[in-house]
Amino acid sequence: MSVRHATAAMILGLVLAGAVGAADTDEQFKLRRQGWTVVGSARSVAEIIGDTDGKPAFIITPQSAAGAWAVSEPLPAATGPLALSMRAQRRSGAGELAVSLISEIPEKPEQITPLWHLDLNDDREHRIELGLVLPSNEPVRLAIGAVGGEGQWIVEEIELSDWTPAEYQPGPMAHLPLANGPEPLPVGWEPEDSLDGRWRRVGIGKEIVTVVNGLRVSLPAEVTVEQGVRGAGAVFVTNRSTRTRELTISLQGPPGAYMPTFMAPFAGGGTTRFRLPLQMLVTGKHWLKLMLSSGTETAAIPLRVNCEKRYPALGLCADWDALTATTFPRGALAQFLCARLPEDLPTGDYLGPVLSRNPGQTVLALPLLHDLSAVMAESDSEQASRVMSLVGLYLPETLRDAAGSEIAAVVAAAASQIRTRFSEAKFISPPLPVVTTDEGLQPCVQLAGALDAGMGAVVGSVAVNVPPPPAAGVLGEKIDGRLRGQLCSFWADQDKQHDFQPLRRALNARGTHLPMLLSELPTTVTGDPRLDALIIGRLLISGFAQGCTGATFLPDLLDLPPVPSAEDSPAEHPVRIALRELNRELAGSTPLLGLARTEGFSGRIDEPIVYRSFLRGREGIVFMWNNTSASLDVAVVLQALPVQMQVLRLAYTGQFVTRRCQGLFAFSEEAKQNQHQAVYVRVRPLEIVGLSLHLKSDHAGWLGEISPRPPRRTGRGAHWPRRTDQPWGAGKLGPQ
């Protein structure tokens, strides 16, 4: 394509060719030839050029490491991500090509933070395509520049259009069946009798027994579980026949109860003991119904479950009136509920309503600088004692700008007053900001001052307000028609910005070896619902993996509107879906340290695959995400043998959430052929992938390594324990 040059040499303040016009009828954005502004040093030079199609093009020559930028006029409002396409060539010198989105034109180039940058190691011409998401709450300008060195660049055929994500091929585990969730039971459901089972006494306890297709199934009449932990009671299945028989087990239960329907084969001539992969997210006692089927026979039996508190957990943080005004079923999300009392604290009973209307974990948040005697009026009440065992504190308006030492003194006074009635009370500090640095998160001056003044010795947990993630980002990169396999700077930078290790070190240096509470996390960031869900989900997983034992959200979470879907009816908002699914995998979990660096992925935040691993009872959990623009096949190497496996995906394209379940775990044929004790999984860009493996026994070293998926091979490899697809109860590998 021919390029015609118009002659001009300009310094700072130069107006380049190209202005942004309104969207076409096909909704594509036209960047025209007037309205660009150069931001650079006094010696930065740009030359106006433009091709025959009228698309903007320019040559820019930064004369310092600070670089130089060409900034457009404000872009029209976009209803979705945009595709930026351009041809770029480095003619001389060093440095990197960069792209950013900014609201105002700054005076100096160093005031523009690159949203994306690329180091071209040659002088060839390259076609660059980027997927950009724009902030939804303010107009922005497109900035294209060169940073990090002196040289000369030519950028041509600059164009904006609607962005279409790349289509991704199914991965190695796409054949696993989808997990069918439980059917709901009416709130407060109780069985009239034992349904298709019968009660019987066993010692001082009671169990329920039923027979389905010759399989005798017995389990305790009541089981106790910890919040979030999968595995409820001991189930015994006796198969007196000589042939293997299959049993399908499904669940019906209230909100907060979850168990995927699964099938297991039971060997003949024996009894197998195993634990139901049942999970409860709402504390208290609940009735459930188990559905059992084998052959042509079915049976239903009731089960009483007592769910006890366990951290970490998710929930809401709001004034009590705001929580009671909503009609959303709080039990599905608000397991860790921070109910804030008003600052004026009129007399009256606040504790009863908090406990009676919310079955989940409750934190009573009290304002500082007030007489708390009205709240503690029921000092002899068992309910009051329970709710006052965990007390959150928050700052009234008069203390928002107070020095850290003053806040520490007020916290100590409030704690002393409450402990006069409730000696075992534990406290969560007022939420205080943390700041983002190049090294990660650090305490602000106010938080650092409060800790230096001794607040850490008074509270049992430190509540922090984390800065919101960036509202603009690069969703994908394609160089010369190929998806880029290197780190995407937007996602990698976000991992660095939300690295909690520097914050943890700062707390430990002050003698504060305490857990953290993520307070009032945002529910909207970019305005793109799915992207918001992925960003908030990654932040939540990283926080829980690095010392946080709880997270609260504002009640706006309950009011997020439905979003358009391919079906006739609108779909639930992705942020709520993501938090519900992540709560199932993170509630009650214990984070594990990352693996040592290997030839593959080390788990550090500057790797193509970032992972976070957890242990929860006998369940090993790992979350992964891909910081490149190309799909990566990963081998999750195991050092403990699983009984069952669930795979959770939260994806930007296609179906937002999918959960698959392997009722009886078996290594894939490829893993067996490679003699590789590993699970192979494809991690695509713009996804969160979680593996949950119910292990034969709890093992903190269950995860061996995470590395690139090995090629298929037929020769002998490293020795690994062989396991065939045996029925449950056969051999020594039967579930325990």
PyMOL commands that set and color helices and strands:
alter all, ss='L'
color gray80, all
select helices_A, chain A and resi 109-111+320-325+330-332+351-357+382-387+397-399+404-419+445-452+455-457+489-497+501-509+529-545+555-559+574-586+669-674
alter helices_A, ss='H'
color red, helices_A
select strands_A, chain A and resi 3-5+15-16+36-39+45-51+56-61+68-74+82-93+96-102+116-118+126-133+141-147+151-162+183-184+198-202+205-212+215-220+222-226+232-239+245-253+257-258+262-266+270-276+279-280+284-294+297-308+313-319+336-340+361-367+390-394+426-428+432-437+440-443+462-465+473-479+482-483+516-521+548-553+590-591+609-616+619-626+632-638+642-651+657-662+678-683+687-695+703-708
alter strands_A, ss='S'
color yellow, strands_A
deselect
rebuild
show_as cartoon
